Amino acid sequence: QAQQTARHWPGQRRTLAKPLRLMEVLVTDFLGIPDDAIVSVRFGTTRRQAPMETVSSHPLKFPSSLEAVCEPLKIDVLQPIATTRLVLHPHEEQYSIGFENSDDMCIGLNIKPASGGSDRADAGGSVRPGSAVPVKFQDAAASAKDYLEAHGLLRYVQAMLHAVIQVKPKDPYAFMIEQLGAAQSKARTVRSRPTSA
């Protein structure tokens, strides 16, 4: 096979594209900052943030080299005031959810696929295939398994999915909500029964 060669005009210098070098920011020490604080660093239009525990062992990465830094970094220390978790529905975009330990706070969200976005992984760093799993994640997985088994969640969810497959309700989510409500009502009934003397 004939190899294709690039043409160059006389006097033209050939240059090779240099790979993009990332800038890393690692917290080495801190004083007077709460343990549950979140460190946020912004360079230009790029912002990276993570809990203090994380940024003390894993650096925040920015798609820029140190030589290209021509403006100061903006560093914010944030502290969460409320927390919740949201399970995404495969056919819904609009959500409204409250927060743990707060009766007067809620948030509405619209979640949908980005238009014209890139599928490329974020430069903040993700776990590469084949990389070793840190010990703390192994401990977290073991703790999660113990929690699920202690509360019987795996058996309950598997049984609920089995019921959905058998019944094939028109609205499976409403069916599961009804099942969850039935279990909660029974639990309240058991707790409200008077105990014998």
Secondary structure, 3 states (H helix, E strand, C coil): CCCCCCCCCCCCCCCCCCCCCCEEECCCCCCCCCCCCEEEEEECCEEEEEEHHHHCCCCEEECCCHHHCCCCCEEEEECCCCCCCCCCCCCCCEEEEEECCEEEEEEEEECCCCCCCCCCCCCCCCCCCCCCCCHHHHHHHHHHHHHHHHCCHHHHHHHHHHHHHHHCCCCHHHHHHHHHHHHHHHHHHHHHCCCCC
